[in-house]
């Protein structure tokens, strides 16, 4: 395997460290990030606990750019100052001034929201079933 540092274009056979403070894998254009790079970025920002959710729903960089405030709340980022920190980190990148969400990203976001609603409904049904089942025993 050959690894390429995106910032410099240098190639190496050595795998770069994943969570160092100055990793160079971090491209400015978030739309290029896959799920793994997106989870690393959230870990850098201090949100280690939401990484399983990112992998579970396949949330990549393009989808993160389409998020609004409620999507971050549903993801597990519950405090407003944390959401602001994420949004400011996205907005400070040079590409963001010309970025527009694609129709594909918006469609994926709607599908993600639908899956979350279905998952919450399933949890409610399971809890009610378990409560009734316990009463019959």
C-alpha positions, 0 to 999 in steps of 0.5 A: 500500500502507498499512502499519499499526504493530501496536503503535500502530495508526498507518497510513503509506504508507512501508514500515517498516525490517525489521531495526532494533533497535526495529521495532514490527511485533513483535506480542506474540502469536507465533501471528500471525506469518507465515514472513517475520516469523518469519524476521525474529525469528530474524535479530534473535536472531542466527540468520541462517543458518536463514532459508532453512530457515524458508521451505523448510518454511513455519515460521510463529509458530504452528509455532515455538510447538509446537517442542521442543528437538530441533526447534531442533537440526534447524533448525540451532540447535546450542548449548544456550544459543542454544536457551534464549535462543529459548525465554526470548524466547518465554516472556517474552511475556505471551500465553505464560502462557495459550497452548496448542498447537492441534491444527492446529499439532501436526499441522503439526509432525508433517508437518514432522518427517516431511518432514525424515526423508524429506529426510535419507533422500534425502541418505543414498541420494544419497551411497550412490549417488554412492559406488557410481557413483564406484567403477564409473568 
